Amino acid sequence: MSELKFEGVLETALYVDDLDRAEAFYGSVLGLGKISRGGNRHVFFRCGPGVLLLFNAAETMKPPPPDGLHVPPHGTHGPGHMCFRVAAGDLDAWKEKLSGVGIAIESEVLWPSGARSFYFRDPAGNSLECAEASLWAID
């Protein structure tokens, strides 16, 4: 039997305390396409070939109802982190776009690989990063 390998990351989850603010930020400010929203529990967005799941941790800690999908309870407290893959030529434009709507750029990094990235926060305090793909030597 050949060695099993993962093909990649299908989805990434962050936890937020206000789904309405998160939906507006990720949809309107960052321009992600909304897939669906489930009441006050979650809102899901398309991000390139993957999916960004935004959860209200207070709701996802609850066991699923007997007639619902049997997704085990999950959640976390405190800020999480995720990084958006950005074309090298678009990195500065993203900084300008975010700064233009009042979002502070928290840090800019020139990595040993030569890749650049920058960090900012979402309304829930999650640490978000935009980085050139060469950060991880991805084609």
N, C-alpha and C positions, 0 to 999 in steps of 0.2 A: 504494500500500500504506500502511495506517495505521501510526503509530508503535508499536513494540512496547514494552510496559510490564510490569514485574513486578507480580504481584498482592500480594505480601507475602513474608515470610520463612516458609518451610515448616518448617525445622528449624534448631536451634542446637546446636552441639557444644561440650562441655567435656571436658577430659582430667583423669583422676583416677589415683591410684596404687594405690587399693584399692577394687575394685568392690563388695566386700561392704559396706564402710562407706558408700560412695556410695549403694548401693541402699537401705540402711537409712535414711540421711539424707533422700534425696529422696522415698522412698516413705512412711516412717513419720513423719518430722518435718514435711516440707513437704506431705505428702498427695498427691503426684502418682501417677497410676495407671500402673503398669508395663505396657508393651506386650510387651516380650520381653527376654530376656537371652541372650547368646551366649557361654557359657563365661567365660573370663577376658578376653575381648576387649571386650565392650560390654554396656550395659544401656540400654534406651530407655524413656522415659516420655512420656505424653500431658500436655500443658500447654496448657489452653484449646484453641484450634483448631490449635496447632502441636505440635511434638515436640521434646523435649530428648534429645539423644544424649550419653551419657556413655561415653567411650572410655578404655581402657588404652592409652596412647601406645606403650608397648613392643610391644604386639601389633599396633597399626594401622600401625606403621612397616614391618612385614613385608609382602612382596608376597603377593597372594592366591594360594591354591592353584590349580592348573590346573583343578580341577573346581568351584571356588567362584565366587562373584560377582566380577566384574572391577572392584572398587572400587580405585582407585589408593591406594598407601600414603599416609598422612597422619598428622599428629600435631604436638605442640608440647611445650615444656617451660616450666615456670613457670606462675604463676596466670593464668587467663583471667577474663573478666567476662561476665555476662549480667544482664538486668533483667527481673523479673516485673512484668507490668501488674496493678495492684491497684486495686480500686474505692476511691475517696477515703474513703468511710466505713469501709473495712476496714483502712486502713493502720495505725492505732494498735493494732487487735486483733492484727494480724500481729506487730508489735513485742512486744506482751505475750506472745503465744504463744511466740515464739522465745526471749525473755528467760526465760520460765518453764521452758524445758528447757535452760537454761544456755548459750545461744548469745549471744555478745556483739554488741551493736549497735555497729558500728565508727564510723559517722558518720551524721548526719542533715543533709539539705540542703533549704533552701527556695530553689527555682530562680527565676530572673528572671521566668519565666512565671507564678509563683505556685504551681506544683506542688511537692509535697513528695515526698521519697524518703528511704530509709535503706539503709545498706550493712551486710553481715555476710559471714562466710566459711563455705564448706563444709569438710568434713573434709580435702579435698585442698588447701585454701588459695585456691580460686577466689573471686573477689570477686563476691558476689551482691547485687543491688539490688532493692528493692520500690519501685515508683513509681506515682504517679497518672498516668493516661493523658494528662492535660493537659500533662505534661512535653513531649510532642512534638505537642501540639494535635491529638490523635487523638480522634475522636468515640467 
